[in-house]
């Protein structure tokens, strides 16, 4: 399954995180003309990564 951007508003809490400038520039470029904020992109990317991570139990099944 590919990563797809979607509008999403949920209850949230502020966290401070530092991003490398190169990564910020890549994210900014990816969301141009998309109906998604920087924060929403990062949240969705993290959710996608967590859902698609290999775990020890998953790798044992393969």
PyMOL Python script that loads the backbone (N, CA, C, O; Angstrom):
from pymol import cmd

cmd.read_pdbstr("""\
ATOM      1  N   UNK A   1       0.857  -1.174   0.000  1.00  0.00           N
ATOM      2  CA  UNK A   1       0.000   0.000   0.000  1.00  0.00           C
ATOM      3  C   UNK A   1       0.899   1.232   0.000  1.00  0.00           C
ATOM      4  O   UNK A   1       1.889   1.280   0.731  1.00  0.00           O
ATOM      5  N   UNK A   2       0.565   2.209  -0.802  1.00  0.00           N
ATOM      6  CA  UNK A   2       1.367   3.424  -0.848  1.00  0.00           C
ATOM      7  C   UNK A   2       0.862   4.443   0.165  1.00  0.00           C
ATOM      8  O   UNK A   2      -0.281   4.381   0.619  1.00  0.00           O
ATOM      9  N   UNK A   3       1.723   5.364   0.503  1.00  0.00           N
ATOM     10  CA  UNK A   3       1.389   6.428   1.442  1.00  0.00           C
ATOM     11  C   UNK A   3       0.509   7.440   0.738  1.00  0.00           C
ATOM     12  O   UNK A   3       0.892   7.973  -0.304  1.00  0.00           O
ATOM     13  N   UNK A   4      -0.671   7.716   1.292  1.00  0.00           N
ATOM     14  CA  UNK A   4      -1.598   8.669   0.696  1.00  0.00           C
ATOM     15  C   UNK A   4      -1.955   9.739   1.717  1.00  0.00           C
ATOM     16  O   UNK A   4      -2.297   9.430   2.859  1.00  0.00           O
ATOM     17  N   UNK A   5      -1.873  11.003   1.301  1.00  0.00           N
ATOM     18  CA  UNK A   5      -2.214  12.105   2.184  1.00  0.00           C
ATOM     19  C   UNK A   5      -3.719  12.229   2.315  1.00  0.00           C
ATOM     20  O   UNK A   5      -4.448  12.056   1.338  1.00  0.00           O
ATOM     21  N   UNK A   6      -4.191  12.531   3.524  1.00  0.00           N
ATOM     22  CA  UNK A   6      -5.618  12.730   3.741  1.00  0.00           C
ATOM     23  C   UNK A   6      -5.809  13.795   4.808  1.00  0.00           C
ATOM     24  O   UNK A   6      -5.027  13.874   5.755  1.00  0.00           O
ATOM     25  N   UNK A   7      -6.849  14.621   4.660  1.00  0.00           N
ATOM     26  CA  UNK A   7      -7.116  15.601   5.716  1.00  0.00           C
ATOM     27  C   UNK A   7      -7.500  14.861   6.995  1.00  0.00           C
ATOM     28  O   UNK A   7      -8.201  13.850   6.947  1.00  0.00           O
ATOM     29  N   UNK A   8      -7.036  15.372   8.145  1.00  0.00           N
ATOM     30  CA  UNK A   8      -7.294  14.655   9.382  1.00  0.00           C
ATOM     31  C   UNK A   8      -7.197  15.618  10.555  1.00  0.00           C
ATOM     32  O   UNK A   8      -6.186  16.301  10.719  1.00  0.00           O
ATOM     33  N   UNK A   9      -8.232  15.674  11.359  1.00  0.00           N
ATOM     34  CA  UNK A   9      -8.207  16.508  12.550  1.00  0.00           C
ATOM     35  C   UNK A   9      -8.627  15.665  13.734  1.00  0.00           C
ATOM     36  O   UNK A   9      -9.745  15.151  13.779  1.00  0.00           O
ATOM     37  N   UNK A  10      -7.723  15.526  14.695  1.00  0.00           N
ATOM     38  CA  UNK A  10      -7.982  14.738  15.890  1.00  0.00           C
ATOM     39  C   UNK A  10      -7.549  15.540  17.107  1.00  0.00           C
ATOM     40  O   UNK A  10      -6.856  16.551  16.990  1.00  0.00           O
ATOM     41  N   UNK A  11      -7.972  15.070  18.282  1.00  0.00           N
ATOM     42  CA  UNK A  11      -7.478  15.667  19.513  1.00  0.00           C
ATOM     43  C   UNK A  11      -5.960  15.537  19.511  1.00  0.00           C
ATOM     44  O   UNK A  11      -5.424  14.506  19.103  1.00  0.00           O
ATOM     45  N   UNK A  12      -5.269  16.574  19.963  1.00  0.00           N
ATOM     46  CA  UNK A  12      -3.817  16.531  19.866  1.00  0.00           C
ATOM     47  C   UNK A  12      -3.156  17.202  21.063  1.00  0.00           C
ATOM     48  O   UNK A  12      -3.803  17.858  21.880  1.00  0.00           O
ATOM     49  N   UNK A  13      -1.850  17.011  21.133  1.00  0.00           N
ATOM     50  CA  UNK A  13      -1.005  17.613  22.163  1.00  0.00           C
ATOM     51  C   UNK A  13       0.245  18.131  21.469  1.00  0.00           C
ATOM     52  O   UNK A  13       0.752  17.491  20.547  1.00  0.00           O
ATOM     53  N   UNK A  14       0.744  19.272  21.897  1.00  0.00           N
ATOM     54  CA  UNK A  14       1.947  19.834  21.299  1.00  0.00           C
ATOM     55  C   UNK A  14       3.186  19.084  21.755  1.00  0.00           C
ATOM     56  O   UNK A  14       3.329  18.758  22.934  1.00  0.00           O
ATOM     57  N   UNK A  15       4.073  18.815  20.819  1.00  0.00           N
ATOM     58  CA  UNK A  15       5.391  18.233  21.080  1.00  0.00           C
ATOM     59  C   UNK A  15       6.395  19.043  20.272  1.00  0.00           C
ATOM     60  O   UNK A  15       6.077  19.520  19.182  1.00  0.00           O
ATOM     61  N   UNK A  16       7.578  19.197  20.787  1.00  0.00           N
ATOM     62  CA  UNK A  16       8.630  19.902  20.055  1.00  0.00           C
ATOM     63  C   UNK A  16       9.589  18.866  19.497  1.00  0.00           C
ATOM     64  O   UNK A  16      10.046  17.971  20.207  1.00  0.00           O
ATOM     65  N   UNK A  17       9.883  19.003  18.213  1.00  0.00           N
ATOM     66  CA  UNK A  17      10.804  18.079  17.558  1.00  0.00           C
ATOM     67  C   UNK A  17      11.656  18.874  16.576  1.00  0.00           C
ATOM     68  O   UNK A  17      11.169  19.795  15.920  1.00  0.00           O
ATOM     69  N   UNK A  18      12.895  18.519  16.484  1.00  0.00           N
ATOM     70  CA  UNK A  18      13.801  19.208  15.555  1.00  0.00           C
ATOM     71  C   UNK A  18      13.971  18.348  14.298  1.00  0.00           C
ATOM     72  O   UNK A  18      14.231  17.148  14.373  1.00  0.00           O
ATOM     73  N   UNK A  19      13.816  18.995  13.156  1.00  0.00           N
ATOM     74  CA  UNK A  19      13.970  18.329  11.869  1.00  0.00           C
ATOM     75  C   UNK A  19      15.197  18.882  11.162  1.00  0.00           C
ATOM     76  O   UNK A  19      15.472  20.079  11.253  1.00  0.00           O
ATOM     77  N   UNK A  20      15.933  18.041  10.467  1.00  0.00           N
ATOM     78  CA  UNK A  20      17.003  18.555   9.609  1.00  0.00           C
ATOM     79  C   UNK A  20      16.394  19.448   8.527  1.00  0.00           C
ATOM     80  O   UNK A  20      15.316  19.153   8.009  1.00  0.00           O
ATOM     81  N   UNK A  21      17.082  20.538   8.187  1.00  0.00           N
ATOM     82  CA  UNK A  21      16.550  21.483   7.200  1.00  0.00           C
ATOM     83  C   UNK A  21      16.244  20.807   5.865  1.00  0.00           C
ATOM     84  O   UNK A  21      15.248  21.125   5.216  1.00  0.00           O
ATOM     85  N   UNK A  22      17.104  19.875   5.462  1.00  0.00           N
ATOM     86  CA  UNK A  22      16.875  19.181   4.190  1.00  0.00           C
ATOM     87  C   UNK A  22      15.552  18.416   4.213  1.00  0.00           C
ATOM     88  O   UNK A  22      14.833  18.394   3.214  1.00  0.00           O
ATOM     89  N   UNK A  23      15.227  17.791   5.343  1.00  0.00           N
ATOM     90  CA  UNK A  23      13.963  17.059   5.465  1.00  0.00           C
ATOM     91  C   UNK A  23      12.776  18.013   5.441  1.00  0.00           C
ATOM     92  O   UNK A  23      11.757  17.720   4.815  1.00  0.00           O
ATOM     93  N   UNK A  24      12.898  19.141   6.110  1.00  0.00           N
ATOM     94  CA  UNK A  24      11.825  20.149   6.082  1.00  0.00           C
ATOM     95  C   UNK A  24      11.564  20.591   4.650  1.00  0.00           C
ATOM     96  O   UNK A  24      10.412  20.692   4.227  1.00  0.00           O
ATOM     97  N   UNK A  25      12.620  20.851   3.911  1.00  0.00           N
ATOM     98  CA  UNK A  25      12.469  21.285   2.512  1.00  0.00           C
ATOM     99  C   UNK A  25      11.785  20.213   1.669  1.00  0.00           C
ATOM    100  O   UNK A  25      10.950  20.530   0.822  1.00  0.00           O
ATOM    101  N   UNK A  26      12.135  18.941   1.895  1.00  0.00           N
ATOM    102  CA  UNK A  26      11.513  17.851   1.138  1.00  0.00           C
ATOM    103  C   UNK A  26      10.030  17.717   1.476  1.00  0.00           C
ATOM    104  O   UNK A  26       9.203  17.491   0.593  1.00  0.00           O
ATOM    105  N   UNK A  27       9.701  17.858   2.759  1.00  0.00           N
ATOM    106  CA  UNK A  27       8.289  17.774   3.166  1.00  0.00           C
ATOM    107  C   UNK A  27       7.516  18.948   2.587  1.00  0.00           C
ATOM    108  O   UNK A  27       6.426  18.767   2.045  1.00  0.00           O
ATOM    109  N   UNK A  28       8.070  20.149   2.697  1.00  0.00           N
ATOM    110  CA  UNK A  28       7.408  21.330   2.134  1.00  0.00           C
ATOM    111  C   UNK A  28       7.132  21.145   0.638  1.00  0.00           C
ATOM    112  O   UNK A  28       6.060  21.507   0.152  1.00  0.00           O
ATOM    113  N   UNK A  29       8.091  20.589  -0.080  1.00  0.00           N
ATOM    114  CA  UNK A  29       7.909  20.354  -1.515  1.00  0.00           C
ATOM    115  C   UNK A  29       6.819  19.312  -1.766  1.00  0.00           C
ATOM    116  O   UNK A  29       6.049  19.437  -2.718  1.00  0.00           O
ATOM    117  N   UNK A  30       6.751  18.295  -0.924  1.00  0.00           N
ATOM    118  CA  UNK A  30       5.771  17.217  -1.101  1.00  0.00           C
ATOM    119  C   UNK A  30       4.344  17.676  -0.847  1.00  0.00           C
ATOM    120  O   UNK A  30       3.407  17.108  -1.408  1.00  0.00           O
ATOM    121  N   UNK A  31       4.162  18.690  -0.015  1.00  0.00           N
ATOM    122  CA  UNK A  31       2.793  19.103   0.331  1.00  0.00           C
ATOM    123  C   UNK A  31       2.310  20.323  -0.440  1.00  0.00           C
ATOM    124  O   UNK A  31       1.210  20.818  -0.196  1.00  0.00           O
ATOM    125  N   UNK A  32       3.132  20.814  -1.375  1.00  0.00           N
ATOM    126  CA  UNK A  32       2.690  21.931  -2.218  1.00  0.00           C
ATOM    127  C   UNK A  32       1.437  21.504  -2.979  1.00  0.00           C
ATOM    128  O   UNK A  32       1.386  20.415  -3.551  1.00  0.00           O
ATOM    129  N   UNK A  33       0.437  22.368  -2.977  1.00  0.00           N
ATOM    130  CA  UNK A  33      -0.844  22.131  -3.661  1.00  0.00           C
ATOM    131  C   UNK A  33      -1.607  20.929  -3.116  1.00  0.00           C
ATOM    132  O   UNK A  33      -2.490  20.401  -3.791  1.00  0.00           O
ATOM    133  N   UNK A  34      -1.283  20.500  -1.924  1.00  0.00           N
ATOM    134  CA  UNK A  34      -2.031  19.431  -1.256  1.00  0.00           C
ATOM    135  C   UNK A  34      -2.826  20.094  -0.128  1.00  0.00           C
ATOM    136  O   UNK A  34      -2.408  21.119   0.410  1.00  0.00           O
ATOM    137  N   UNK A  35      -3.935  19.527   0.214  1.00  0.00           N
ATOM    138  CA  UNK A  35      -4.747  20.065   1.311  1.00  0.00           C
ATOM    139  C   UNK A  35      -4.294  19.431   2.615  1.00  0.00           C
ATOM    140  O   UNK A  35      -5.063  18.746   3.289  1.00  0.00           O
ATOM    141  N   UNK A  36      -3.011  19.673   2.968  1.00  0.00           N
ATOM    142  CA  UNK A  36      -2.444  19.061   4.167  1.00  0.00           C
ATOM    143  C   UNK A  36      -1.385  20.003   4.744  1.00  0.00           C
ATOM    144  O   UNK A  36      -0.622  20.619   4.000  1.00  0.00           O
ATOM    145  N   UNK A  37      -1.347  20.108   6.063  1.00  0.00           N
ATOM    146  CA  UNK A  37      -0.345  20.927   6.725  1.00  0.00           C
ATOM    147  C   UNK A  37       0.916  20.114   6.967  1.00  0.00           C
ATOM    148  O   UNK A  37       0.922  18.891   6.826  1.00  0.00           O
ATOM    149  N   UNK A  38       1.976  20.807   7.331  1.00  0.00           N
ATOM    150  CA  UNK A  38       3.233  20.142   7.672  1.00  0.00           C
ATOM    151  C   UNK A  38       3.001  19.149   8.800  1.00  0.00           C
ATOM    152  O   UNK A  38       3.435  17.999   8.730  1.00  0.00           O
ATOM    153  N   UNK A  39       2.306  19.611   9.852  1.00  0.00           N
ATOM    154  CA  UNK A  39       2.049  18.735  11.001  1.00  0.00           C
ATOM    155  C   UNK A  39       1.235  17.507  10.610  1.00  0.00           C
ATOM    156  O   UNK A  39       1.533  16.394  11.045  1.00  0.00           O
ATOM    157  N   UNK A  40       0.218  17.709   9.794  1.00  0.00           N
ATOM    158  CA  UNK A  40      -0.615  16.590   9.366  1.00  0.00           C
ATOM    159  C   UNK A  40       0.197  15.589   8.553  1.00  0.00           C
ATOM    160  O   UNK A  40       0.021  14.380   8.702  1.00  0.00           O
ATOM    161  N   UNK A  41       1.079  16.083   7.698  1.00  0.00           N
ATOM    162  CA  UNK A  41       1.939  15.200   6.918  1.00  0.00           C
ATOM    163  C   UNK A  41       2.813  14.358   7.836  1.00  0.00           C
ATOM    164  O   UNK A  41       2.919  13.145   7.655  1.00  0.00           O
ATOM    165  N   UNK A  42       3.441  14.996   8.820  1.00  0.00           N
ATOM    166  CA  UNK A  42       4.335  14.284   9.734  1.00  0.00           C
ATOM    167  C   UNK A  42       3.562  13.236  10.526  1.00  0.00           C
ATOM    168  O   UNK A  42       4.041  12.114  10.695  1.00  0.00           O
ATOM    169  N   UNK A  43       2.376  13.586  11.012  1.00  0.00           N
ATOM    170  CA  UNK A  43       1.558  12.635  11.758  1.00  0.00           C
ATOM    171  C   UNK A  43       1.206  11.436  10.891  1.00  0.00           C
ATOM    172  O   UNK A  43       1.335  10.290  11.321  1.00  0.00           O
ATOM    173  N   UNK A  44       0.758  11.705   9.659  1.00  0.00           N
ATOM    174  CA  UNK A  44       0.384  10.613   8.763  1.00  0.00           C
ATOM    175  C   UNK A  44       1.589   9.751   8.399  1.00  0.00           C
ATOM    176  O   UNK A  44       1.466   8.530   8.297  1.00  0.00           O
ATOM    177  N   UNK A  45       2.739  10.366   8.203  1.00  0.00           N
ATOM    178  CA  UNK A  45       3.949   9.608   7.881  1.00  0.00           C
ATOM    179  C   UNK A  45       4.352   8.711   9.057  1.00  0.00           C
ATOM    180  O   UNK A  45       4.767   7.568   8.860  1.00  0.00           O
ATOM    181  N   UNK A  46       4.228   9.234  10.266  1.00  0.00           N
ATOM    182  CA  UNK A  46       4.549   8.433  11.456  1.00  0.00           C
ATOM    183  C   UNK A  46       3.566   7.275  11.610  1.00  0.00           C
ATOM    184  O   UNK A  46       3.972   6.152  11.910  1.00  0.00           O
ATOM    185  N   UNK A  47       2.277   7.544  11.406  1.00  0.00           N
ATOM    186  CA  UNK A  47       1.275   6.478  11.505  1.00  0.00           C
ATOM    187  C   UNK A  47       1.547   5.398  10.463  1.00  0.00           C
ATOM    188  O   UNK A  47       1.472   4.207  10.766  1.00  0.00           O
ATOM    189  N   UNK A  48       1.861   5.811   9.241  1.00  0.00           N
ATOM    190  CA  UNK A  48       2.173   4.860   8.168  1.00  0.00           C
ATOM    191  C   UNK A  48       3.392   4.015   8.541  1.00  0.00           C
ATOM    192  O   UNK A  48       3.389   2.796   8.369  1.00  0.00           O
ATOM    193  N   UNK A  49       4.432   4.676   9.053  1.00  0.00           N
ATOM    194  CA  UNK A  49       5.650   3.960   9.438  1.00  0.00           C
ATOM    195  C   UNK A  49       5.355   2.940  10.535  1.00  0.00           C
ATOM    196  O   UNK A  49       5.824   1.803  10.472  1.00  0.00           O
ATOM    197  N   UNK A  50       4.584   3.343  11.533  1.00  0.00           N
ATOM    198  CA  UNK A  50       4.263   2.430  12.631  1.00  0.00           C
ATOM    199  C   UNK A  50       3.438   1.238  12.159  1.00  0.00           C
ATOM    200  O   UNK A  50       3.653   0.112  12.607  1.00  0.00           O
ATOM    201  N   UNK A  51       2.489   1.491  11.249  1.00  0.00           N
ATOM    202  CA  UNK A  51       1.639   0.408  10.745  1.00  0.00           C
ATOM    203  C   UNK A  51       2.404  -0.556   9.850  1.00  0.00           C
ATOM    204  O   UNK A  51       2.002  -1.708   9.691  1.00  0.00           O
ATOM    205  N   UNK A  52       3.492  -0.099   9.271  1.00  0.00           N
ATOM    206  CA  UNK A  52       4.225  -0.910   8.301  1.00  0.00           C
ATOM    207  C   UNK A  52       5.610  -1.324   8.772  1.00  0.00           C
ATOM    208  O   UNK A  52       6.418  -1.814   7.983  1.00  0.00           O
ATOM    209  N   UNK A  53       5.884  -1.129  10.050  1.00  0.00           N
ATOM    210  CA  UNK A  53       7.169  -1.554  10.613  1.00  0.00           C
ATOM    211  C   UNK A  53       7.232  -3.063  10.711  1.00  0.00           C
ATOM    212  O   UNK A  53       6.236  -3.735  10.976  1.00  0.00           O
ATOM    213  N   UNK A  54       8.415  -3.570  10.493  1.00  0.00           N
ATOM    214  CA  UNK A  54       8.635  -5.000  10.748  1.00  0.00           C
ATOM    215  C   UNK A  54       8.878  -5.159  12.220  1.00  0.00           C
ATOM    216  O   UNK A  54       9.632  -4.397  12.826  1.00  0.00           O
ATOM    217  N   UNK A  55       8.233  -6.157  12.799  1.00  0.00           N
ATOM    218  CA  UNK A  55       8.482  -6.467  14.201  1.00  0.00           C
ATOM    219  C   UNK A  55       9.072  -7.861  14.257  1.00  0.00           C
ATOM    220  O   UNK A  55       9.033  -8.595  13.270  1.00  0.00           O
ATOM    221  N   UNK A  56       9.615  -8.229  15.400  1.00  0.00           N
ATOM    222  CA  UNK A  56      10.188  -9.576  15.527  1.00  0.00           C
ATOM    223  C   UNK A  56       9.152 -10.640  15.241  1.00  0.00           C
ATOM    224  O   UNK A  56       9.459 -11.639  14.589  1.00  0.00           O
ATOM    225  N   UNK A  57       7.920 -10.448  15.719  1.00  0.00           N
ATOM    226  CA  UNK A  57       6.882 -11.462  15.498  1.00  0.00           C
ATOM    227  C   UNK A  57       6.480 -11.515  14.022  1.00  0.00           C
ATOM    228  O   UNK A  57       6.175 -12.589  13.504  1.00  0.00           O
ATOM    229  N   UNK A  58       6.477 -10.349  13.335  1.00  0.00           N
ATOM    230  CA  UNK A  58       6.143 -10.356  11.916  1.00  0.00           C
ATOM    231  C   UNK A  58       7.251 -11.004  11.091  1.00  0.00           C
ATOM    232  O   UNK A  58       6.971 -11.739  10.144  1.00  0.00           O
ATOM    233  N   UNK A  59       8.514 -10.736  11.448  1.00  0.00           N
ATOM    234  CA  UNK A  59       9.603 -11.300  10.673  1.00  0.00           C
ATOM    235  C   UNK A  59       9.718 -12.805  10.866  1.00  0.00           C
ATOM    236  O   UNK A  59      10.225 -13.505   9.990  1.00  0.00           O
ATOM    237  N   UNK A  60       9.251 -13.312  12.010  1.00  0.00           N
ATOM    238  CA  UNK A  60       9.261 -14.753  12.235  1.00  0.00           C
ATOM    239  C   UNK A  60       8.266 -15.479  11.320  1.00  0.00           C
ATOM    240  O   UNK A  60       8.453 -16.648  10.981  1.00  0.00           O
ATOM    241  N   UNK A  61       7.198 -14.755  10.927  1.00  0.00           N
ATOM    242  CA  UNK A  61       6.172 -15.359  10.077  1.00  0.00           C
ATOM    243  C   UNK A  61       6.615 -15.442   8.624  1.00  0.00           C
ATOM    244  O   UNK A  61       6.086 -16.256   7.868  1.00  0.00           O
ATOM    245  N   UNK A  62       7.587 -14.606   8.213  1.00  0.00           N
ATOM    246  CA  UNK A  62       8.005 -14.566   6.810  1.00  0.00           C
ATOM    247  C   UNK A  62       9.042 -15.589   6.501  1.00  0.00           C
ATOM    248  O   UNK A  62       9.497 -15.682   5.361  1.00  0.00           O
TER     249      UNK A  62
END
""", "prot")
cmd.dss("prot")
cmd.show_as("cartoon", "prot")
cmd.util.cbc("prot")
cmd.orient("prot")
